[in-house]
């Protein structure tokens, strides 16, 4: 091949390369993509098309029905009161991000965990006075950080787990006024939360645990749900000052209790097979439920269980991890199951919209839930 032919080929290749660079460069400037089409993000999911009414536009982290309306905690830390189709802001958004909340038995105080589960700070919000204060007895006093905290179902008491070296200390804050000596004058403090007593209950060798207070005399400690961990359920009896194991060595273990603690719903894995069953207050299995979902997507009313149930689980789905990691698109139907009759009915689905129902609660004749897709709070007749 002569030098002229080689030079001609090199020249033609150079022109082709310049043309390609010009084409792709122009497309990058014009559309943001070298491939020529407009760079479009995923379309926002449509609102669920069922018989649902929006209560709060969100983004909702949690909520609590009260006599005055529904107290809503949003993902930006804002606290609002939703009632009669409107929403009043009680506390503005915060620079700190909340991750957990519970409400006192009298519906007057929120207990909110801010930050992350690894570096949390817990604060109490007085709904009537609209003021915040740190959770006394925990990390606010320079002690080891509080990892989990929850209000009691009766009385102004808070149970919390505090880091104690490589272990966790289960402790109790009691905001009840101390008993006065016989004949002494009694007085009501201006701030009922001003001077709590602190009681250490027990030290536990746990890596991590969730704390639930369902019935006044018992505290429940459960593992973080994962298919790759052997889950547990432990009970601390406040009257007997004893700890006992109710469930252990159950992969994927996740629970939801009725308000009185007499019934529960349990998800776990038997090998690689997901199971969803009803249990009694001691964790004993009562029978299989006729569908598969996670207890966090359910709510009790007597012997009825209302759940958001995925209508399709892709083959190989690993619950609960894939659900928490949003590894597959969820399309829920709202089901009502009768635990004593072993039957269920479908109340609603999302139609052409997107529905992933969580934080379900029964309030009067309504069923409330948060849709994970748009983070709005909805209600529907149950």
C-alpha positions as CSV (number, residue, x, y, z in Angstrom):
1,X,0.0,0.0,0.0
2,X,1.5,3.3,-1.1
3,X,2.0,6.2,1.3
4,X,-0.6,8.3,-0.6
5,X,-3.3,5.6,-0.1
6,X,-2.4,5.4,3.6
7,X,-2.6,9.2,4.0
8,X,-5.9,9.2,2.2
9,X,-7.4,6.6,4.6
10,X,-6.1,8.4,7.6
11,X,-7.7,11.6,6.4
12,X,-11.0,10.0,5.8
13,X,-11.0,8.4,9.2
14,X,-10.2,11.7,10.8
15,X,-13.1,13.4,9.0
16,X,-15.5,10.7,10.2
17,X,-14.2,11.0,13.7
18,X,-14.7,14.8,13.7
19,X,-18.2,14.3,12.3
20,X,-19.1,11.9,15.0
21,X,-17.8,14.1,17.8
22,X,-19.7,17.1,16.3
23,X,-22.9,15.1,16.2
24,X,-22.7,13.7,19.8
25,X,-21.4,17.0,21.1
26,X,-24.4,18.9,19.6
27,X,-26.8,16.3,21.1
28,X,-25.2,16.6,24.5
29,X,-25.7,20.4,24.4
30,X,-29.2,20.3,23.0
31,X,-30.7,17.4,25.0
32,X,-28.3,16.6,27.8
33,X,-27.8,13.1,26.3
34,X,-25.2,12.0,23.7
35,X,-27.8,9.6,22.2
36,X,-30.1,12.4,20.9
37,X,-33.3,11.9,22.9
38,X,-34.4,14.1,25.7
39,X,-33.2,12.9,29.1
40,X,-36.4,12.2,30.9
41,X,-36.6,11.0,34.5
42,X,-39.1,8.4,35.7
43,X,-42.7,9.6,35.6
44,X,-44.2,10.3,39.0
45,X,-46.6,7.6,40.0
46,X,-50.2,8.4,39.6
47,X,-52.3,8.9,42.8
48,X,-54.3,5.8,43.8
49,X,-57.7,5.8,42.2
50,X,-59.6,4.0,44.8
51,X,-62.2,5.4,47.3
52,X,-59.5,7.4,49.1
53,X,-59.6,10.9,50.6
54,X,-56.4,12.9,51.2
55,X,-56.0,14.1,54.7
56,X,-52.5,15.5,54.6
57,X,-50.3,16.3,51.6
58,X,-47.2,15.2,53.4
59,X,-44.6,14.1,53.2
60,X,-45.9,12.2,56.2
61,X,-43.6,10.2,58.5
62,X,-46.2,9.2,61.1
63,X,-49.5,10.4,62.5
64,X,-51.7,10.0,65.6
65,X,-55.6,10.3,65.7
66,X,-56.8,12.4,68.6
67,X,-60.2,13.9,69.7
68,X,-59.2,17.2,68.2
69,X,-58.0,15.8,64.8
70,X,-55.0,14.0,63.5
71,X,-51.6,15.0,64.7
72,X,-49.2,14.6,61.7
73,X,-45.4,14.4,61.9
74,X,-43.8,15.1,58.5
75,X,-40.5,14.0,57.2
76,X,-39.1,17.5,57.5
77,X,-39.9,17.7,61.2
78,X,-43.1,19.8,60.8
79,X,-45.9,18.9,63.2
80,X,-49.5,19.8,62.1
81,X,-53.1,19.1,63.1
82,X,-55.4,17.9,60.3
83,X,-59.1,18.3,60.9
84,X,-62.2,19.2,58.9
85,X,-60.4,19.1,55.6
86,X,-57.8,21.6,56.7
87,X,-54.3,21.4,58.2
88,X,-52.8,23.8,60.9
89,X,-49.1,23.9,61.4
90,X,-48.3,23.5,65.1
91,X,-44.5,23.4,64.8
92,X,-42.5,24.4,61.7
93,X,-40.0,22.3,59.8
94,X,-36.8,21.5,61.5
95,X,-33.2,21.2,60.3
96,X,-33.1,17.9,62.1
97,X,-34.7,14.9,60.4
98,X,-37.1,12.7,62.4
99,X,-37.0,8.9,62.1
100,X,-39.4,7.7,64.8
101,X,-42.3,8.9,67.0
102,X,-44.9,7.9,69.6
103,X,-47.6,9.7,71.5
104,X,-48.5,9.7,75.2
105,X,-51.6,8.0,76.4
106,X,-53.4,11.4,76.9
107,X,-52.5,12.5,73.4
108,X,-50.7,15.6,74.8
109,X,-47.1,14.8,74.1
110,X,-45.1,13.5,71.1
111,X,-41.8,11.7,71.6
112,X,-39.7,12.1,68.5
113,X,-36.4,10.6,67.5
114,X,-34.3,13.0,65.3
115,X,-31.1,12.3,63.4
116,X,-30.4,8.7,62.5
117,X,-30.8,5.4,64.4
118,X,-27.0,5.3,64.8
119,X,-26.8,8.9,66.2
120,X,-30.2,9.7,67.6
121,X,-31.6,12.5,69.8
122,X,-35.0,12.2,71.3
123,X,-37.2,15.2,72.2
124,X,-40.7,15.7,73.6
125,X,-43.2,18.0,71.9
126,X,-46.0,19.5,74.1
127,X,-48.9,19.7,71.6
128,X,-51.0,22.1,73.8
129,X,-48.1,24.5,74.6
130,X,-46.4,24.0,71.2
131,X,-42.9,23.7,72.8
132,X,-40.1,21.2,72.5
133,X,-37.8,19.9,75.2
134,X,-35.1,17.2,75.2
135,X,-35.8,13.8,76.7
136,X,-34.3,14.1,80.2
137,X,-32.5,11.2,81.6
138,X,-30.9,10.2,78.3
139,X,-28.2,11.7,76.1
140,X,-29.3,15.3,76.9
141,X,-27.4,14.8,80.3
142,X,-24.2,13.7,78.6
143,X,-24.8,10.0,79.2
144,X,-24.6,7.3,76.6
145,X,-27.0,7.9,73.6
146,X,-30.6,6.6,73.6
147,X,-31.2,4.2,70.8
148,X,-34.9,3.7,71.1
149,X,-37.7,5.3,73.2
150,X,-41.5,4.9,73.5
151,X,-44.4,6.3,75.6
152,X,-46.3,4.0,77.9
153,X,-49.9,3.1,77.0
154,X,-51.0,4.4,80.4
155,X,-49.5,7.1,82.6
156,X,-46.7,9.6,81.8
157,X,-43.8,7.2,81.5
158,X,-41.2,6.6,78.8
159,X,-39.1,3.5,78.4
160,X,-35.9,3.7,76.5
161,X,-32.8,1.7,75.6
162,X,-29.5,3.4,76.4
163,X,-26.1,2.3,75.2
164,X,-24.0,0.8,78.1
165,X,-20.7,-0.1,76.6
166,X,-21.2,-3.1,74.4
167,X,-24.7,-3.7,75.9
168,X,-28.0,-1.9,76.2
169,X,-29.5,-0.6,79.4
170,X,-33.4,-0.7,79.5
171,X,-34.5,2.2,81.7
172,X,-37.7,4.0,82.7
173,X,-38.6,7.7,83.0
174,X,-41.6,8.3,85.3
175,X,-43.1,11.8,85.0
176,X,-45.7,11.2,87.7
177,X,-45.5,13.7,90.6
178,X,-43.6,12.1,93.6
179,X,-45.8,11.1,96.5
180,X,-46.0,13.7,99.3
181,X,-45.6,12.9,103.0
182,X,-48.9,12.5,104.8
183,X,-50.4,15.8,105.7
184,X,-48.1,17.8,103.3
185,X,-49.7,20.3,101.0
186,X,-50.1,19.1,97.4
187,X,-49.4,21.2,94.3
188,X,-49.5,20.6,90.6
189,X,-46.2,21.5,88.8
190,X,-46.4,24.0,86.0
191,X,-44.6,21.5,83.8
192,X,-45.6,17.9,84.4
193,X,-42.4,16.7,82.6
194,X,-40.0,18.9,84.7
195,X,-38.7,16.4,87.2
196,X,-38.9,12.7,86.2
197,X,-37.6,9.9,88.2
198,X,-35.2,7.5,86.5
199,X,-35.1,3.8,87.1
200,X,-32.7,1.3,85.5
201,X,-34.5,-2.0,84.8
202,X,-32.0,-4.4,83.2
203,X,-28.9,-4.6,81.1
204,X,-29.2,-6.7,77.9
205,X,-26.6,-8.1,75.6
206,X,-28.2,-7.0,72.3
207,X,-26.7,-5.7,69.0
208,X,-29.8,-3.8,68.1
209,X,-33.5,-3.9,69.2
210,X,-36.8,-2.2,68.6
211,X,-38.8,-1.2,71.7
212,X,-42.6,-1.5,71.9
213,X,-44.9,-0.8,74.9
214,X,-48.3,-2.4,74.1
215,X,-49.7,-3.2,77.6
216,X,-48.9,-1.3,80.8
217,X,-47.0,-4.1,82.6
218,X,-45.0,-5.5,79.7
219,X,-42.2,-4.2,77.4
220,X,-41.4,-5.9,74.1
221,X,-38.0,-5.9,72.5
222,X,-37.7,-7.2,68.9
223,X,-34.9,-7.5,66.4
224,X,-34.6,-5.4,63.3
225,X,-36.4,-7.4,60.5
226,X,-34.1,-9.0,58.0
227,X,-34.1,-12.2,56.0
228,X,-30.4,-12.5,56.8
229,X,-30.8,-12.3,60.6
230,X,-32.3,-14.7,63.1
231,X,-35.0,-12.6,64.7
232,X,-36.2,-12.6,68.3
233,X,-39.0,-11.3,70.6
234,X,-38.2,-10.7,74.2
235,X,-40.6,-9.6,77.0
236,X,-39.7,-7.6,80.1
237,X,-42.3,-7.9,82.9
238,X,-42.4,-4.6,84.8
239,X,-44.2,-6.2,87.8
240,X,-42.0,-9.3,88.1
241,X,-38.8,-7.5,86.9
242,X,-38.1,-10.5,84.7
243,X,-37.0,-11.0,81.1
244,X,-38.1,-14.0,79.0
245,X,-37.8,-15.0,75.3
246,X,-41.1,-15.5,73.5
247,X,-39.7,-16.1,69.9
248,X,-36.2,-16.7,68.7
249,X,-34.2,-17.9,65.7
250,X,-36.8,-16.7,63.2
251,X,-35.4,-15.2,60.0
252,X,-37.2,-12.0,58.8
253,X,-39.2,-11.8,62.0
254,X,-41.6,-8.8,62.0
255,X,-44.6,-8.2,64.3
256,X,-47.7,-6.0,64.7
257,X,-49.8,-6.1,67.9
258,X,-53.4,-5.2,68.6
259,X,-53.7,-2.3,71.2
260,X,-54.4,-4.7,74.1
261,X,-51.6,-7.0,73.2
262,X,-54.0,-10.0,73.0
263,X,-53.5,-10.6,69.3
264,X,-50.7,-10.1,66.8
265,X,-49.7,-10.6,63.2
266,X,-46.3,-12.2,62.5
267,X,-44.2,-12.4,59.4
268,X,-41.2,-14.8,59.2
269,X,-39.4,-17.1,56.8
270,X,-39.5,-20.9,56.9
271,X,-36.5,-21.6,54.9
272,X,-37.0,-19.3,51.9
273,X,-40.8,-19.4,52.2
274,X,-42.5,-16.4,53.6
275,X,-45.2,-17.0,56.3
276,X,-47.8,-14.7,57.7
277,X,-49.7,-15.9,60.7
278,X,-51.9,-14.7,63.6
279,X,-50.4,-15.1,67.1
280,X,-51.6,-14.7,70.7
281,X,-50.1,-12.4,73.4
282,X,-47.4,-14.9,74.1
283,X,-46.3,-15.3,70.5
284,X,-48.0,-18.7,70.0
285,X,-49.2,-19.3,66.4
286,X,-53.0,-19.3,66.0
287,X,-53.2,-20.0,62.3
288,X,-52.0,-19.0,58.9
289,X,-53.4,-15.8,57.3
290,X,-54.7,-16.2,53.7
291,X,-52.2,-13.8,52.1
292,X,-48.6,-12.6,52.4
293,X,-47.7,-9.1,53.5
294,X,-45.6,-7.4,56.2
295,X,-47.2,-6.6,59.6
296,X,-46.1,-2.9,59.3
297,X,-48.6,-2.7,56.5
298,X,-51.5,-3.8,58.8
299,X,-53.8,-2.6,61.6
300,X,-56.1,-4.4,64.0
301,X,-59.7,-3.7,65.0
302,X,-60.9,-6.5,67.4
303,X,-60.5,-9.7,65.4
304,X,-60.4,-7.9,62.1
305,X,-57.0,-7.2,60.4
306,X,-56.7,-4.6,57.7
307,X,-53.6,-4.8,55.4
308,X,-52.0,-3.4,52.4
309,X,-51.2,-6.5,50.4
310,X,-48.9,-6.5,47.3
311,X,-50.9,-8.0,44.4
312,X,-47.7,-9.4,42.9
313,X,-44.4,-10.5,44.4
314,X,-41.8,-11.1,41.7
315,X,-40.1,-14.5,41.7
316,X,-37.1,-14.5,44.0
317,X,-38.3,-11.5,46.1
318,X,-36.5,-11.6,49.5
319,X,-38.9,-10.2,52.1
320,X,-38.7,-8.0,54.1
321,X,-35.3,-6.7,52.8
322,X,-36.4,-6.2,49.2
323,X,-39.5,-4.3,50.3
324,X,-37.5,-1.9,52.6
325,X,-34.9,-1.4,49.8
326,X,-37.7,-0.7,47.3
327,X,-36.3,-3.4,45.0
328,X,-39.6,-4.1,43.3
329,X,-42.7,-2.0,42.4
330,X,-45.4,-2.4,44.9
331,X,-49.1,-2.4,43.9
332,X,-51.2,-2.9,46.9
333,X,-54.8,-3.9,47.4
334,X,-56.5,-3.1,50.8
335,X,-57.8,-6.3,52.4
336,X,-59.9,-7.0,55.5
337,X,-59.3,-10.4,57.1
338,X,-61.4,-12.0,59.9
339,X,-59.0,-13.9,62.2
340,X,-61.8,-15.9,63.9
341,X,-63.5,-16.9,60.6
342,X,-60.4,-17.3,58.5
343,X,-61.9,-15.3,55.6
344,X,-60.9,-12.0,53.8
345,X,-62.4,-9.5,51.4
346,X,-60.9,-6.9,49.2
347,X,-61.9,-3.4,50.1
348,X,-60.1,-1.4,47.4
349,X,-57.1,-1.3,45.1
350,X,-55.3,1.6,43.4
351,X,-56.7,1.2,40.0
352,X,-54.3,2.6,37.5
353,X,-52.5,4.5,40.3
354,X,-49.7,3.5,42.6
355,X,-50.4,2.3,46.2
356,X,-48.0,1.1,48.8
357,X,-50.0,1.4,52.1
358,X,-48.1,1.7,55.4
359,X,-48.8,3.0,58.9
360,X,-52.4,1.7,58.8
361,X,-54.7,2.7,61.7
362,X,-58.3,2.3,62.5
363,X,-60.1,5.5,63.5
364,X,-63.9,5.2,64.0
365,X,-65.4,4.0,60.8
366,X,-62.3,5.0,58.8
367,X,-59.1,3.2,57.8
368,X,-56.1,5.6,57.7
369,X,-52.8,4.9,55.9
370,X,-49.8,6.6,54.4
371,X,-49.0,5.9,50.7
372,X,-45.3,5.4,50.4
373,X,-45.3,6.6,46.8
374,X,-46.5,10.1,47.4
375,X,-46.2,10.2,51.2
376,X,-49.7,11.5,51.6
377,X,-52.1,10.5,54.4
378,X,-55.3,9.0,53.2
379,X,-58.5,7.7,54.7
380,X,-61.2,5.4,53.4
381,X,-64.4,3.8,54.8
382,X,-63.7,0.4,56.3
